Amino acid sequence: MDPIRRFRRPALRAPRALLAWEGWNDACDAASGATSFIVGQHDAEPFAVLEPEEFFDFQERRPTVEYDDGGTRRLMWPDTRFYAIERATDAHDLVVGLGEEPALRWKTYARSIARLLAESDVELAVTLGAYIGEVAHTVPVPVTGVATDPALVDGFQLDRSHYEGPTGIVGVTMEAFREVGIPAVSLWAATPHYLAANPNPKAMLALLQRAGPILGLALELGELEQAAAEFDERVDEAMAENEEFVDYVKRLEQESGAPHIDPTEAPSLISEIEQFLRDR
């Protein structure tokens, strides 16, 4: 059975795609939050979904029950949704994909997404990810990139990632894009480990600021810029109450661009910072 359920076939102009997944690839909700921000700006409805039946263990990830504004009870499944967004003032329209990292059959899942994008004539895709790093919230968010073709990394002047190790659904989907010939770039933001319990609008903003030029789109990010500034202010105000926290952040600032501090050096302090900020 085809896991793709199509509601309509949108007519798009030279579309490019932006995709993100909740879960392992999504520290501080940075990737999924950035993508959700774009969908919310356009009040878009999905044109296709990737049904979850083949890809989730529903005893591990159960569906949920919700009530809509009219009081109707709805069952919510962990599907992956695809939105078609017309961008009249840009040279490209946009396909946005947003879902949860699946538990099962990753190759089939990723190849289904690649097939849907190929059928939609997507000419380039950007995937978003975020990880927890030893970085300070007071410095610009580090964003690194990988691509299906190394020339894309150089062409878009991205800081190259040299990560080797376990990967998530982002890496598997990038390989599926390579198989069908869709050029793709993956952008990754580093988020401060002491803010790991908080959604991070600053990292969301950094990802979209890098993604916009690659997608050939002039994204409207004023609302997210304001949220990021307010986020920084709240963190600064909270941390100013504890001199030890301030000293730790200054130490991280000094390590910027150099080998990062290993957070295992001070696990009790980091845990204390996380709890302190969570309480506020």
Secondary structure, DSSP 8 states (H G I E B T S, - for coil): ---EEES-----SS-EEEEEEESTTBGGGHHHHHHHHHHHHHT--EEEEE-STTT--TTTS--EEEE-TT--EEEE---EEEEEE--TTSS--EEEEEEE--SS-HHHHHHHHHHHHHHTT--EEEEEEEEEES--TTS---EEEEESSHHHHHHTT-EE----S---HHHHHHHHHHHHT--EEEEEEEEEGGGTTS--HHHHHHHHHHHHHHHT-----HHHHHHHHHHHHHHHHHHTT-HHHHHHHHHHHHTTTS----GGGSHHHHHHHHHHHHH-
